[in-house]
């Protein structure tokens, strides 16, 4: 009797009756319902990046510099456009923070003025 190396792995596969074959319509295309049920391809936080905007600006600027040094001007311009996009996001975030800070300062000043008027 010949002992094969992978005999112990024999039962790791599903039996043929348990397999879920992909259903296709008459022309060989998958039905639409299969893609809607796949949750593994959906992003968890679609509006958020894995890194913050400042890191992404640096990343794309470095990639643009590297592409330009390799002689690819088109790829370099593409990376620069990505960097410009994230720099605009960064500047809009800073403007938003400044507006929130100024609102908080104005609210605290108005509260201080009201409390000082009550004391008088």
MOPAC internal coordinates of N, CA, C and O (Angstrom, degrees):
PM7 1SCF
backbone

  N    0.0000 0     0.00 0     0.00 0    0    0    0
  C    1.4503 1     0.00 0     0.00 0    1    0    0
  C    1.5309 1   109.08 1     0.00 0    2    1    0
  O    1.2310 1   120.89 1   -43.13 1    3    2    1
  N    1.3193 1   115.90 1   136.87 1    3    2    1
  C    1.4557 1   120.83 1  -179.53 1    5    3    2
  C    1.5210 1   108.29 1   -96.93 1    6    5    3
  O    1.2310 1   121.01 1   -54.39 1    7    6    5
  N    1.3178 1   115.68 1   125.61 1    7    6    5
  C    1.4572 1   120.46 1   176.17 1    9    7    6
  C    1.5214 1   109.04 1   -93.25 1   10    9    7
  O    1.2310 1   120.74 1   -61.38 1   11   10    9
  N    1.3068 1   116.18 1   118.62 1   11   10    9
  C    1.4601 1   120.33 1   178.40 1   13   11   10
  C    1.5115 1   109.68 1   -90.07 1   14   13   11
  O    1.2310 1   121.75 1   -27.99 1   15   14   13
  N    1.3000 1   114.25 1   152.01 1   15   14   13
  C    1.4520 1   121.20 1  -175.11 1   17   15   14
  C    1.5380 1   112.49 1   -64.19 1   18   17   15
  O    1.2310 1   120.50 1   144.08 1   19   18   17
  N    1.3205 1   116.64 1   -35.92 1   19   18   17
  C    1.4622 1   120.15 1  -172.33 1   21   19   18
  C    1.5189 1   113.57 1  -103.59 1   22   21   19
  O    1.2310 1   119.95 1  -156.73 1   23   22   21
  N    1.3518 1   117.70 1    23.27 1   23   22   21
  C    1.4598 1   119.73 1   179.87 1   25   23   22
  C    1.5204 1   113.03 1   -60.82 1   26   25   23
  O    1.2310 1   120.32 1   147.80 1   27   26   25
  N    1.3192 1   116.99 1   -32.20 1   27   26   25
  C    1.4583 1   119.88 1  -177.48 1   29   27   26
  C    1.5282 1   111.82 1   -73.08 1   30   29   27
  O    1.2310 1   119.24 1   167.05 1   31   30   29
  N    1.3035 1   119.05 1   -12.95 1   31   30   29
  C    1.4600 1   122.28 1  -179.69 1   33   31   30
  C    1.5267 1   112.08 1   -95.68 1   34   33   31
  O    1.2310 1   120.27 1  -170.76 1   35   34   33
  N    1.2732 1   117.08 1     9.24 1   35   34   33
  C    1.4569 1   121.43 1  -173.06 1   37   35   34
  C    1.5248 1   112.16 1   -58.98 1   38   37   35
  O    1.2310 1   118.99 1   142.61 1   39   38   37
  N    1.3167 1   119.54 1   -37.39 1   39   38   37
  C    1.4612 1   122.62 1  -171.76 1   41   39   38
  C    1.5248 1   113.86 1   -94.48 1   42   41   39
  O    1.2310 1   119.32 1  -166.08 1   43   42   41
  N    1.2966 1   118.90 1    13.92 1   43   42   41
  C    1.4589 1   119.31 1  -176.46 1   45   43   42
  C    1.5266 1   112.97 1   -79.26 1   46   45   43
  O    1.2310 1   119.69 1   164.47 1   47   46   45
  N    1.3396 1   118.20 1   -15.53 1   47   46   45
  C    1.4486 1   120.78 1  -179.06 1   49   47   46
  C    1.5173 1   110.40 1   -94.38 1   50   49   47
  O    1.2310 1   120.96 1   -26.99 1   51   50   49
  N    1.3203 1   115.76 1   153.01 1   51   50   49
  C    1.4593 1   120.23 1   176.15 1   53   51   50
  C    1.5180 1   109.33 1   -71.40 1   54   53   51
  O    1.2310 1   121.12 1   -26.52 1   55   54   53
  N    1.2931 1   115.47 1   153.48 1   55   54   53
  C    1.4600 1   117.92 1   174.85 1   57   55   54
  C    1.5220 1   108.92 1   -71.53 1   58   57   55
  O    1.2310 1   120.70 1   -17.71 1   59   58   57
  N    1.2856 1   116.27 1   162.29 1   59   58   57
  C    1.4618 1   120.25 1  -174.78 1   61   59   58
  C    1.5244 1   110.79 1   -61.84 1   62   61   59
  O    1.2310 1   119.80 1   146.87 1   63   62   61
  N    1.3042 1   117.99 1   -33.13 1   63   62   61
  C    1.4591 1   120.89 1   179.74 1   65   63   62
  C    1.5204 1   112.94 1   -69.37 1   66   65   63
  O    1.2310 1   119.56 1   155.98 1   67   66   65
  N    1.3240 1   118.45 1   -24.02 1   67   66   65
  C    1.4565 1   121.67 1  -177.67 1   69   67   66
  C    1.5205 1   113.11 1   -87.20 1   70   69   67
  O    1.2310 1   119.99 1   165.45 1   71   70   69
  N    1.2900 1   117.63 1   -14.55 1   71   70   69
  C    1.4620 1   120.17 1  -176.63 1   73   71   70
  C    1.5141 1   110.69 1   -68.41 1   74   73   71
  O    1.2310 1   121.11 1   -41.29 1   75   74   73
  N    1.2907 1   115.47 1   138.71 1   75   74   73
  C    1.4600 1   120.64 1   175.28 1   77   75   74
  C    1.5144 1   107.85 1   -98.62 1   78   77   75
  O    1.2310 1   120.79 1   -78.72 1   79   78   77
  N    1.2994 1   116.10 1   101.28 1   79   78   77
  C    1.4523 1   119.21 1   178.40 1   81   79   78
  C    1.5180 1   108.79 1   -78.00 1   82   81   79
  O    1.2310 1   121.16 1   -36.83 1   83   82   81
  N    1.3079 1   115.39 1   143.17 1   83   82   81
  C    1.4572 1   119.53 1   179.86 1   85   83   82
  C    1.5177 1   109.40 1   -70.83 1   86   85   83
  O    1.2310 1   121.77 1   -48.14 1   87   86   85
  N    1.2948 1   114.22 1   131.86 1   87   86   85
  C    1.4568 1   119.23 1  -179.03 1   89   87   86
  C    1.5201 1   108.85 1   -83.48 1   90   89   87
  O    1.2310 1   121.22 1   -42.29 1   91   90   89
  N    1.3040 1   115.27 1   137.71 1   91   90   89
  C    1.4575 1   121.30 1   178.08 1   93   91   90
  C    1.5187 1   108.23 1  -128.65 1   94   93   91
  O    1.2310 1   121.32 1   -32.42 1   95   94   93
  N    1.3159 1   115.07 1   147.58 1   95   94   93
  C    1.4540 1   117.02 1   176.95 1   97   95   94
  C    1.5277 1   109.22 1   -81.74 1   98   97   95
  O    1.2310 1   119.81 1     6.79 1   99   98   97
  N    1.3070 1   117.96 1  -173.21 1   99   98   97
  C    1.4563 1   122.13 1  -171.12 1  101   99   98
  C    1.5253 1   114.83 1   -60.40 1  102  101   99
  O    1.2310 1   119.76 1   150.06 1  103  102  101
  N    1.3397 1   118.06 1   -29.94 1  103  102  101
  C    1.4643 1   118.87 1  -177.31 1  105  103  102
  C    1.5264 1   112.99 1   -93.94 1  106  105  103
  O    1.2310 1   119.34 1  -168.68 1  107  106  105
  N    1.3069 1   118.86 1    11.32 1  107  106  105
  C    1.4547 1   121.96 1   173.78 1  109  107  106
  C    1.5143 1   115.47 1    91.33 1  110  109  107
  O    1.2310 1   119.66 1   178.51 1  111  110  109
  N    1.3313 1   118.26 1    -1.49 1  111  110  109
  C    1.4623 1   120.72 1   179.69 1  113  111  110
  C    1.5200 1   110.67 1   -88.70 1  114  113  111
  O    1.2310 1   121.10 1   -28.82 1  115  114  113
  N    1.3327 1   115.50 1   151.18 1  115  114  113
  C    1.4563 1   119.92 1   176.58 1  117  115  114
  C    1.5126 1   109.95 1   -69.59 1  118  117  115
  O    1.2310 1   121.14 1   -26.42 1  119  118  117
  N    1.3181 1   115.42 1   153.58 1  119  118  117
  C    1.4561 1   118.89 1   175.91 1  121  119  118
  C    1.5151 1   108.89 1   -76.00 1  122  121  119
  O    1.2310 1   120.66 1   -23.87 1  123  122  121
  N    1.3231 1   116.35 1   156.13 1  123  122  121
  C    1.4628 1   121.04 1  -174.72 1  125  123  122
  C    1.5143 1   113.24 1   -66.44 1  126  125  123
  O    1.2310 1   119.44 1   151.03 1  127  126  125
  N    1.3105 1   118.67 1   -28.97 1  127  126  125
  C    1.4495 1   121.41 1  -174.66 1  129  127  126
  C    1.5130 1   113.97 1   -65.97 1  130  129  127
  O    1.2310 1   119.29 1   158.76 1  131  130  129
  N    1.3130 1   118.96 1   -21.24 1  131  130  129
  C    1.4587 1   120.13 1  -176.03 1  133  131  130
  C    1.5211 1   112.39 1   -69.91 1  134  133  131
  O    1.2310 1   120.37 1   144.68 1  135  134  133
  N    1.3235 1   116.89 1   -35.32 1  135  134  133
  C    1.4578 1   118.70 1  -177.27 1  137  135  134
  C    1.5156 1   111.34 1   -76.76 1  138  137  135
  O    1.2310 1   119.90 1   151.85 1  139  138  137
  N    1.3182 1   117.80 1   -28.15 1  139  138  137
  C    1.4549 1   120.05 1   179.71 1  141  139  138
  C    1.5170 1   111.75 1   -72.04 1  142  141  139
  O    1.2310 1   120.12 1   153.59 1  143  142  141
  N    1.3215 1   117.38 1   -26.41 1  143  142  141
  C    1.4581 1   120.49 1  -177.57 1  145  143  142
  C    1.5197 1   113.11 1   -84.72 1  146  145  143
  O    1.2310 1   119.44 1   167.07 1  147  146  145
  N    1.3212 1   118.67 1   -12.93 1  147  146  145
  C    1.4635 1   120.84 1  -178.73 1  149  147  146
  C    1.5160 1   109.82 1   -79.25 1  150  149  147
  O    1.2310 1   120.51 1   -69.79 1  151  150  149
  N    1.3195 1   116.63 1   110.21 1  151  150  149
  C    1.4570 1   120.86 1   179.48 1  153  151  150
  C    1.5183 1   112.02 1   -90.47 1  154  153  151
  O    1.2310 1   120.11 1   166.46 1  155  154  153
  N    1.3231 1   117.40 1   -13.54 1  155  154  153
  C    1.4537 1   119.32 1  -175.06 1  157  155  154
  C    1.5163 1   112.98 1   -72.41 1  158  157  155
  O    1.2310 1   119.97 1   164.22 1  159  158  157
  N    1.3563 1   117.67 1   -15.78 1  159  158  157
  C    1.4518 1   119.63 1  -179.67 1  161  159  158
  C    1.5069 1   112.66 1   -98.07 1  162  161  159
  O    1.2310 1   119.92 1   174.82 1  163  162  161
  N    1.3179 1   117.77 1    -5.18 1  163  162  161
  C    1.4526 1   120.09 1   179.32 1  165  163  162
  C    1.5199 1   109.94 1   -81.49 1  166  165  163
  O    1.2310 1   121.16 1   -38.58 1  167  166  165
  N    1.3268 1   115.38 1   141.42 1  167  166  165
  C    1.4581 1   119.28 1   177.21 1  169  167  166
  C    1.5235 1   109.69 1   -78.20 1  170  169  167
  O    1.2310 1   120.59 1   -34.32 1  171  170  169
  N    1.2906 1   116.48 1   145.68 1  171  170  169
  C    1.4641 1   120.00 1  -179.18 1  173  171  170
  C    1.5138 1   111.41 1   -71.92 1  174  173  171
  O    1.2310 1   120.12 1   131.12 1  175  174  173
  N    1.3252 1   117.37 1   -48.88 1  175  174  173
  C    1.4521 1   122.41 1   178.38 1  177  175  174
  C    1.5258 1   108.06 1  -121.72 1  178  177  175
  O    1.2310 1   119.90 1   -90.11 1  179  178  177
  N    1.3280 1   117.80 1    89.89 1  179  178  177
  C    1.4535 1   118.66 1  -171.25 1  181  179  178
  C    1.5197 1   114.17 1   -63.93 1  182  181  179
  O    1.2310 1   118.99 1   154.72 1  183  182  181
  N    1.3223 1   119.53 1   -25.28 1  183  182  181
  C    1.4513 1   120.64 1  -177.32 1  185  183  182
  C    1.5155 1   114.02 1   -91.29 1  186  185  183
  O    1.2310 1   119.85 1   178.59 1  187  186  185
  N    1.3090 1   117.89 1    -1.41 1  187  186  185
  C    1.4614 1   120.47 1  -173.98 1  189  187  186
  C    1.5111 1   110.70 1  -116.27 1  190  189  187
  O    1.2310 1   121.08 1   -34.17 1  191  190  189
  N    1.3160 1   115.54 1   145.83 1  191  190  189
  C    1.4588 1   121.47 1   174.91 1  193  191  190
  C    1.5167 1   108.91 1   -96.86 1  194  193  191
  O    1.2310 1   121.12 1   -15.18 1  195  194  193
  N    1.3133 1   115.47 1   164.82 1  195  194  193
  C    1.4546 1   119.34 1   178.91 1  197  195  194
  C    1.5163 1   111.66 1   -74.64 1  198  197  195
  O    1.2310 1   119.89 1   160.11 1  199  198  197
  N    1.3081 1   117.82 1   -19.89 1  199  198  197
  C    1.4544 1   121.82 1  -178.96 1  201  199  198
  C    1.5217 1   108.21 1  -125.46 1  202  201  199
  O    1.2310 1   120.88 1   -15.65 1  203  202  201
  N    1.3090 1   115.92 1   164.35 1  203  202  201
  C    1.4522 1   117.12 1   178.02 1  205  203  202
  C    1.5257 1   110.34 1   -83.12 1  206  205  203
  O    1.2310 1   120.66 1   -10.45 1  207  206  205
  N    1.3149 1   116.35 1   169.55 1  207  206  205
  C    1.4678 1   121.34 1  -171.31 1  209  207  206
  C    1.5242 1   111.76 1   -65.06 1  210  209  207
  O    1.2310 1   119.68 1   143.77 1  211  210  209
  N    1.3300 1   118.22 1   -36.23 1  211  210  209
  C    1.4749 1   120.10 1  -178.26 1  213  211  210
  C    1.5311 1   110.72 1   -64.85 1  214  213  211
  O    1.2310 1   120.57 1   139.27 1  215  214  213
  N    1.3262 1   116.51 1   -40.73 1  215  214  213
  C    1.4664 1   119.55 1   178.06 1  217  215  214
  C    1.5226 1   111.05 1   -66.08 1  218  217  215
  O    1.2310 1   120.72 1   142.75 1  219  218  217
  N    1.3364 1   116.22 1   -37.25 1  219  218  217
  C    1.4589 1   119.80 1  -179.47 1  221  219  218
  C    1.5320 1   111.20 1   -69.33 1  222  221  219
  O    1.2310 1   120.08 1   145.33 1  223  222  221
  N    1.3270 1   117.46 1   -34.67 1  223  222  221
  C    1.4662 1   120.29 1   175.99 1  225  223  222
  C    1.5225 1   109.56 1   -62.60 1  226  225  223
  O    1.2310 1   120.63 1   133.11 1  227  226  225
  N    1.3276 1   116.40 1   -46.89 1  227  226  225
  C    1.4688 1   120.25 1   178.49 1  229  227  226
  C    1.5273 1   111.16 1   -62.06 1  230  229  227
  O    1.2310 1   120.84 1   137.81 1  231  230  229
  N    1.3207 1   116.00 1   -42.19 1  231  230  229
  C    1.4658 1   120.70 1  -179.11 1  233  231  230
  C    1.5180 1   110.95 1   -60.03 1  234  233  231
  O    1.2310 1   120.32 1   130.54 1  235  234  233
  N    1.3420 1   116.99 1   -49.46 1  235  234  233
  C    1.4577 1   119.39 1  -177.06 1  237  235  234
  C    1.5240 1   112.33 1   -71.93 1  238  237  235
  O    1.2310 1   120.04 1   149.40 1  239  238  237
  N    1.3197 1   117.54 1   -30.60 1  239  238  237
  C    1.4657 1   118.82 1   174.38 1  241  239  238
  C    1.5296 1   110.72 1   -65.92 1  242  241  239
  O    1.2310 1   120.39 1   139.17 1  243  242  241
  N    1.3202 1   116.85 1   -40.83 1  243  242  241
  C    1.4705 1   120.32 1   177.10 1  245  243  242
  C    1.5270 1   111.02 1   -64.51 1  246  245  243
  O    1.2310 1   120.61 1   137.28 1  247  246  245
  N    1.3361 1   116.44 1   -42.72 1  247  246  245
  C    1.4575 1   119.38 1   178.38 1  249  247  246
  C    1.5267 1   111.60 1   -63.89 1  250  249  247
  O    1.2310 1   120.27 1   142.63 1  251  250  249
  N    1.3282 1   117.08 1   -37.37 1  251  250  249
  C    1.4636 1   120.80 1   178.46 1  253  251  250
  C    1.5232 1   110.57 1   -65.97 1  254  253  251
  O    1.2310 1   120.69 1   138.61 1  255  254  253
  N    1.3309 1   116.29 1   -41.39 1  255  254  253
  C    1.4634 1   120.28 1   178.21 1  257  255  254
  C    1.5258 1   110.89 1   -63.21 1  258  257  255
  O    1.2310 1   120.99 1   139.04 1  259  258  257
  N    1.3371 1   115.71 1   -40.96 1  259  258  257
  C    1.4580 1   120.45 1   179.93 1  261  259  258
  C    1.5281 1   111.25 1   -67.29 1  262  261  259
  O    1.2310 1   120.28 1   138.40 1  263  262  261
  N    1.3337 1   117.07 1   -41.60 1  263  262  261
  C    1.4585 1   120.52 1   179.21 1  265  263  262
  C    1.5232 1   111.01 1   -65.49 1  266  265  263
  O    1.2310 1   120.55 1   142.51 1  267  266  265
  N    1.3302 1   116.55 1   -37.49 1  267  266  265
  C    1.4629 1   119.93 1   178.97 1  269  267  266
  C    1.5213 1   110.91 1   -68.17 1  270  269  267
  O    1.2310 1   120.56 1   143.37 1  271  270  269
  N    1.3315 1   116.53 1   -36.63 1  271  270  269
  C    1.4615 1   119.26 1   178.30 1  273  271  270
  C    1.5295 1   111.32 1   -69.00 1  274  273  271
  O    1.2310 1   120.39 1   154.13 1  275  274  273
  N    1.3497 1   116.86 1   -25.87 1  275  274  273
  C    1.4614 1   120.50 1   176.04 1  277  275  274
  C    1.5191 1   112.24 1   -84.61 1  278  277  275
  O    1.2310 1   120.05 1   177.05 1  279  278  277
  N    1.3290 1   117.50 1    -2.95 1  279  278  277
  C    1.4538 1   121.80 1   176.40 1  281  279  278
  C    1.5155 1   114.71 1    91.06 1  282  281  279
  O    1.2310 1   119.33 1  -169.85 1  283  282  281
  N    1.3251 1   118.88 1    10.15 1  283  282  281
  C    1.4601 1   121.68 1  -179.44 1  285  283  282
  C    1.5269 1   108.84 1  -100.10 1  286  285  283
  O    1.2310 1   120.49 1   -86.29 1  287  286  285
  N    1.3182 1   116.68 1    93.71 1  287  286  285
  C    1.4659 1   121.39 1  -176.69 1  289  287  286
  C    1.5256 1   111.68 1   -71.59 1  290  289  287
  O    1.2310 1   120.26 1   145.06 1  291  290  289
  N    1.3254 1   117.10 1   -34.94 1  291  290  289
  C    1.4656 1   120.48 1  -177.69 1  293  291  290
  C    1.5234 1   110.60 1   -68.22 1  294  293  291
  O    1.2310 1   120.17 1   135.03 1  295  294  293
  N    1.3171 1   117.28 1   -44.97 1  295  294  293
  C    1.4647 1   120.89 1   178.13 1  297  295  294
  C    1.5242 1   110.60 1   -64.90 1  298  297  295
  O    1.2310 1   120.96 1   142.52 1  299  298  297
  N    1.3221 1   115.77 1   -37.48 1  299  298  297
  C    1.4608 1   119.85 1   178.00 1  301  299  298
  C    1.5261 1   110.77 1   -62.27 1  302  301  299
  O    1.2310 1   120.52 1   136.67 1  303  302  301
  N    1.3340 1   116.62 1   -43.33 1  303  302  301
  C    1.4627 1   120.25 1   178.46 1  305  303  302
  C    1.5261 1   111.04 1   -64.97 1  306  305  303
  O    1.2310 1   120.53 1   143.06 1  307  306  305
  N    1.3138 1   116.59 1   -36.94 1  307  306  305
  C    1.4601 1   120.66 1   177.04 1  309  307  306
  C    1.5214 1   110.50 1   -61.18 1  310  309  307
  O    1.2310 1   120.31 1   133.19 1  311  310  309
  N    1.3197 1   117.02 1   -46.81 1  311  310  309
  C    1.4664 1   120.60 1   178.83 1  313  311  310
  C    1.5215 1   111.26 1   -64.63 1  314  313  311
  O    1.2310 1   120.20 1   143.41 1  315  314  313
  N    1.3313 1   117.21 1   -36.59 1  315  314  313
  C    1.4652 1   119.62 1   178.02 1  317  315  314
  C    1.5275 1   111.05 1   -65.81 1  318  317  315
  O    1.2310 1   120.47 1   144.40 1  319  318  317
  N    1.3256 1   116.70 1   -35.60 1  319  318  317
  C    1.4643 1   119.17 1   176.55 1  321  319  318
  C    1.5252 1   110.97 1   -66.54 1  322  321  319
  O    1.2310 1   120.28 1   142.13 1  323  322  321
  N    1.3309 1   117.07 1   -37.87 1  323  322  321
  C    1.4647 1   119.79 1   175.19 1  325  323  322
  C    1.5313 1   110.39 1   -63.10 1  326  325  323
  O    1.2310 1   120.74 1   135.83 1  327  326  325
  N    1.3169 1   116.19 1   -44.17 1  327  326  325
  C    1.4696 1   120.11 1   179.62 1  329  327  326
  C    1.5244 1   110.51 1   -62.14 1  330  329  327
  O    1.2310 1   120.39 1   139.98 1  331  330  329
  N    1.3414 1   116.86 1   -40.02 1  331  330  329
  C    1.4598 1   120.95 1   178.61 1  333  331  330
  C    1.5282 1   110.43 1   -63.78 1  334  333  331
  O    1.2310 1   120.37 1   139.38 1  335  334  333
  N    1.3122 1   116.89 1   -40.62 1  335  334  333
  C    1.4620 1   121.14 1   178.27 1  337  335  334
  C    1.5283 1   110.70 1   -58.73 1  338  337  335
  O    1.2310 1   120.70 1   131.46 1  339  338  337
  N    1.3318 1   116.26 1   -48.54 1  339  338  337
  C    1.4646 1   118.87 1  -177.80 1  341  339  338
  C    1.5216 1   111.96 1   -72.71 1  342  341  339
  O    1.2310 1   119.68 1   152.65 1  343  342  341
  N    1.3305 1   118.21 1   -27.35 1  343  342  341
  C    1.4722 1   119.14 1   175.09 1  345  343  342
  C    1.5209 1   110.00 1   -68.95 1  346  345  343
  O    1.2310 1   120.25 1   145.52 1  347  346  345
  N    1.3404 1   117.12 1   -34.48 1  347  346  345
  C    1.4694 1   119.26 1   175.46 1  349  347  346
  C    1.5217 1   110.79 1   -67.32 1  350  349  347
  O    1.2310 1   120.32 1   140.06 1  351  350  349
  N    1.3057 1   117.00 1   -39.94 1  351  350  349
  C    1.4653 1   119.96 1   176.22 1  353  351  350
  C    1.5252 1   110.14 1   -61.62 1  354  353  351
  O    1.2310 1   120.92 1   137.29 1  355  354  353
  N    1.3223 1   115.85 1   -42.71 1  355  354  353
  C    1.4630 1   120.24 1   179.79 1  357  355  354
  C    1.5214 1   111.19 1   -62.25 1  358  357  355
  O    1.2310 1   120.35 1   136.27 1  359  358  357
  N    1.3362 1   116.93 1   -43.73 1  359  358  357
  C    1.4650 1   119.52 1  -179.84 1  361  359  358
  C    1.5279 1   111.26 1   -67.18 1  362  361  359
  O    1.2310 1   119.98 1   143.32 1  363  362  361
  N    1.3353 1   117.65 1   -36.68 1  363  362  361
  C    1.4663 1   119.19 1   177.67 1  365  363  362
  C    1.5253 1   110.87 1   -67.68 1  366  365  363
  O    1.2310 1   120.21 1   145.07 1  367  366  365
  N    1.3349 1   117.20 1   -34.93 1  367  366  365
  C    1.4645 1   119.84 1   176.46 1  369  367  366
  C    1.5208 1   110.88 1   -65.71 1  370  369  367
  O    1.2310 1   120.67 1   140.85 1  371  370  369
  N    1.3259 1   116.32 1   -39.15 1  371  370  369
  C    1.4667 1   119.83 1   179.31 1  373  371  370
  C    1.5227 1   111.30 1   -66.82 1  374  373  371
  O    1.2310 1   120.24 1   140.28 1  375  374  373
  N    1.3384 1   117.14 1   -39.72 1  375  374  373
  C    1.4659 1   120.81 1   177.85 1  377  375  374
  C    1.5268 1   109.72 1   -63.71 1  378  377  375
  O    1.2310 1   120.63 1   138.34 1  379  378  377
  N    1.3330 1   116.41 1   -41.66 1  379  378  377
  C    1.4543 1   120.71 1   178.75 1  381  379  378
  C    1.5268 1   111.27 1   -62.44 1  382  381  379
  O    1.2310 1   120.63 1   137.21 1  383  382  381
  N    1.3390 1   116.40 1   -42.79 1  383  382  381
  C    1.4679 1   119.96 1   178.09 1  385  383  382
  C    1.5194 1   111.35 1   -63.71 1  386  385  383
  O    1.2310 1   120.63 1   138.70 1  387  386  385
  N    1.3412 1   116.41 1   -41.30 1  387  386  385
  C    1.4639 1   119.98 1   178.99 1  389  387  386
  C    1.5255 1   111.31 1   -62.69 1  390  389  387
  O    1.2310 1   120.72 1   139.05 1  391  390  389
  N    1.3351 1   116.24 1   -40.95 1  391  390  389
  C    1.4612 1   119.77 1   178.24 1  393  391  390
  C    1.5207 1   111.27 1   -64.52 1  394  393  391
  O    1.2310 1   120.08 1   138.66 1  395  394  393
  N    1.3256 1   117.45 1   -41.34 1  395  394  393
  C    1.4635 1   120.45 1   178.56 1  397  395  394
  C    1.5209 1   111.16 1   -65.01 1  398  397  395
  O    1.2310 1   120.73 1   138.77 1  399  398  397
  N    1.3392 1   116.21 1   -41.23 1  399  398  397
  C    1.4684 1   119.69 1   178.96 1  401  399  398
  C    1.5192 1   111.24 1   -64.44 1  402  401  399
  O    1.2310 1   119.96 1   138.37 1  403  402  401
  N    1.3278 1   117.68 1   -41.63 1  403  402  401
  C    1.4631 1   120.14 1   179.99 1  405  403  402
  C    1.5259 1   110.82 1   -67.09 1  406  405  403
  O    1.2310 1   120.19 1   143.79 1  407  406  405
  N    1.3393 1   117.24 1   -36.21 1  407  406  405
  C    1.4641 1   119.94 1   176.42 1  409  407  406
  C    1.5212 1   111.21 1   -64.74 1  410  409  407
  O    1.2310 1   120.51 1   138.39 1  411  410  409
  N    1.3322 1   116.64 1   -41.61 1  411  410  409
  C    1.4612 1   120.05 1   179.70 1  413  411  410
  C    1.5209 1   110.93 1   -65.64 1  414  413  411
  O    1.2310 1   120.58 1   141.15 1  415  414  413
  N    1.3240 1   116.50 1   -38.85 1  415  414  413
  C    1.4715 1   120.37 1   178.59 1  417  415  414
  C    1.5213 1   109.65 1   -65.79 1  418  417  415
  O    1.2310 1   120.38 1   136.40 1  419  418  417
  N    1.3330 1   116.88 1   -43.60 1  419  418  417
  C    1.4677 1   120.04 1   179.26 1  421  419  418
  C    1.5203 1   110.93 1   -63.31 1  422  421  419
  O    1.2310 1   119.96 1   139.36 1  423  422  421
  N    1.3212 1   117.67 1   -40.64 1  423  422  421
  C    1.4657 1   120.50 1   179.06 1  425  423  422
  C    1.5191 1   111.21 1   -65.70 1  426  425  423
  O    1.2310 1   120.36 1   138.19 1  427  426  425
  N    1.3284 1   116.91 1   -41.81 1  427  426  425
  C    1.4657 1   118.81 1   179.84 1  429  427  426
  C    1.5246 1   110.64 1   -68.11 1  430  429  427
  O    1.2310 1   119.69 1   143.57 1  431  430  429
  N    1.3317 1   118.19 1   -36.43 1  431  430  429
  C    1.4658 1   120.68 1   177.11 1  433  431  430
  C    1.5218 1   111.06 1   -66.43 1  434  433  431
  O    1.2310 1   120.12 1   140.09 1  435  434  433
  N    1.3307 1   117.38 1   -39.91 1  435  434  433
  C    1.4661 1   119.52 1   179.56 1  437  435  434
  C    1.5248 1   110.32 1   -67.70 1  438  437  435
  O    1.2310 1   119.62 1   144.69 1  439  438  437
  N    1.3282 1   118.34 1   -35.31 1  439  438  437
  C    1.4645 1   120.91 1   176.89 1  441  439  438
  C    1.5207 1   110.42 1   -66.96 1  442  441  439
  O    1.2310 1   120.74 1   139.62 1  443  442  441
  N    1.3488 1   116.19 1   -40.38 1  443  442  441
  C    1.4601 1   119.90 1   178.97 1  445  443  442
  C    1.5177 1   110.49 1   -64.52 1  446  445  443
  O    1.2310 1   120.11 1   139.69 1  447  446  445
  N    1.3274 1   117.39 1   -40.31 1  447  446  445
  C    1.4656 1   120.95 1   179.35 1  449  447  446
  C    1.5204 1   110.66 1   -65.64 1  450  449  447
  O    1.2310 1   119.85 1   139.86 1  451  450  449
  N    1.3184 1   117.90 1   -40.14 1  451  450  449
  C    1.4750 1   120.70 1   179.25 1  453  451  450
  C    1.5150 1   110.48 1   -66.87 1  454  453  451
  O    1.2310 1   120.39 1   139.74 1  455  454  453
  N    1.3414 1   116.86 1   -40.26 1  455  454  453
  C    1.4697 1   118.75 1  -178.72 1  457  455  454
  C    1.5186 1   110.75 1   -69.65 1  458  457  455
  O    1.2310 1   119.89 1   146.28 1  459  458  457
  N    1.3381 1   117.82 1   -33.72 1  459  458  457
  C    1.4648 1   119.42 1   178.89 1  461  459  458
  C    1.5131 1   110.59 1   -72.36 1  462  461  459
  O    1.2310 1   119.62 1   149.51 1  463  462  461
  N    1.3389 1   118.33 1   -30.49 1  463  462  461
  C    1.4546 1   121.11 1   177.61 1  465  463  462
  C    1.5246 1   111.29 1   -70.66 1  466  465  463
  O    1.2310 1   120.59 1   145.68 1  467  466  465
  N    1.3259 1   116.48 1   -34.32 1  467  466  465
  C    1.4561 1   120.65 1   179.06 1  469  467  466
  C    1.5064 1   110.62 1   -68.39 1  470  469  467
  O    1.2310 1   119.95 1   143.31 1  471  470  469
  N    1.3342 1   117.70 1   -36.69 1  471  470  469
  C    1.4597 1   122.00 1  -177.83 1  473  471  470
  C    1.5289 1   110.30 1   -69.29 1  474  473  471
  O    1.2310 1   119.37 1   146.57 1  475  474  473
  N    1.3221 1   118.81 1   -33.43 1  475  474  473
  C    1.4629 1   121.42 1  -178.50 1  477  475  474
  C    1.4552 1   110.60 1   -67.28 1  478  477  475
  O    1.2310 1   120.10 1   180.00 1  479  478  477

